[in-house]
């Protein structure tokens, strides 16, 4: 079953994404464990955590168990999410949302995305033998669009802003054209991104870091990590949930602006998080409050400097990733992160 946090309604699993009241739907929390964590088979990828995943089917391209590497110059540890099969953490959610689509008998999935999520959903749909239709902005990067097309997916280019792309996709979904495999709305996607928390805890001998810093647009990784750490705390496998810290692109930073005030800056370099109206904004705010976390806006100059610095260290990631590493300094300056805090920063996407 899926439920609505806002009004309490419940829906069967074939109701994939939104409540009648307009709020996003979620699964119930994974069942609490009655024992200690076992040794997980890393060769199974994210499906090593099948007892914590609500899917009845599996679709995989070998996603999961990305490395943790020390980053002493940043006083942090990086989790190399850009090493996933299609080049971003979105593979976690694509694997689970396509598996759920398969379980409910869908023969076509629809997604709206400017890049990584569209490629991930298209790739996993191809793996599962399911047709895919990906809605993208008309000015989407040509390289990413070609990669989506090469999976065999149909690409629909939409003129207008990012919301116009979503609206066009939703019109097709509501017309019955397919299953909405949304990285912003579908709870099956977040079940997949929650595995980042399970892996982090397992890789650290079942301890959570003091803080996790992620880029923050729709909150796909941010909220997935929150769900995952909550499940681990409920199972008694970690002692507490880390602070969750979000890095937003200046000019498209509603969560950060509400906390710290807006500015005239814009950050078009971080195109992967150009989200002015996150679908789950209330849940992002609640996760920040619950964990003692925060969100800050990062301008283009800081993103570029962090991006260049990462490349100089051999980490060839897309600029959106660099918002998180740039934000880490801001969180330290604000005292949100103490000098000796143990911090993990997922590097979320590969440079195209």
C-alpha positions, 0 to 999 in steps of 0.5 A: 500500500501507499499512503499520503502523509498529508491527509492519511489516505491509502492507495493500492500499489498501482496508484503510483504517485499522487494523492487526491489531495495533491500530495506525493504518496509514500510507502510505509517505513520498512519493517523494523529488524528483530536482529543484527544486520547480516553480511550483505552480498555486494554482488547483488547491488542495491538488491542486497537490501531486498528486505528493506525494499518493497519491490516484488521484481528486480531490474539491475544493471549492477548499480550500488555499492559505490566506493567511499574515498577519503578526501582529506583536503576537504575534511570529508569522505566522498561517495562516488555515485558518479560511478553508477552504470549510467553515470549518476545516483539516479540509477538507484531509483531507476532500478526500483521504479522500473521494477515496480512498473514491471510488477504492476504490468506496465508496458510503458514508462514516462518520465520528465527530466532534463538529463540524468533521471531520464537517461537512467529510467530509459536505460533500466526500462530498456533492460526490463524490455519496457518502452520508455517516453522521456520528456525533456526541455527543448534546450536540453544538452544535446549529448544527454538527449542523444544518450537517451535516444540511443536506449530506444526511448522516445524523446519528447522535446517541450518548449518552455520552462521546466514546469512546462516539461512536467505538465506535458508529461503529466498530461500524457500520464493522465491520458493513460499513455503509461506508468509515471516513473517520476524521480520527483513523485513516485515513491518507488524511486525514493525506495531506491535512493534510500539504499545510499544510506544502507550502503553508507552504514554498512561500509562504515561498520554500521555507524552513520556520519555526523552529516551528509551533504547533497545537491538539492533540487527535488530532493531525490537523494536527500529524501532517499537518504533521510528515509534510509537512515530513519529505517536504519535507526528504527531497526537499531542498526545505527544510533542516530540519523546524520544531519542532512545538508542540502546545496541549492543552486542560487536563483532556484533555491526556495528551501535555502532562501526561506531559511536564510533570505534570497539573493540576486545571484543565479547559478545556471552552471548547476543545471541538474538542480534548477528546481524552483518548486520541489514536488516534496518541499514540505518533506525536505523542510521536515527532514532538515528540521528533524535532523538539525540540518540546513540548506544553503544557496551556492552561486555559480562562481563557487560551483565553478571553483569547486568543480575545477578543484575536483577535476584537479584531484582526478574526480571528473564529475558534473558541475551540479555535484560541485554545489555540495562540495562548495556548500560544505565550506559554507556549512563549516563557516556557519557552524552547522558542521564542526571542524572535527565532524565526520562528513560524507559528500556523495558525488552524484553525477559523471561529467558528460 
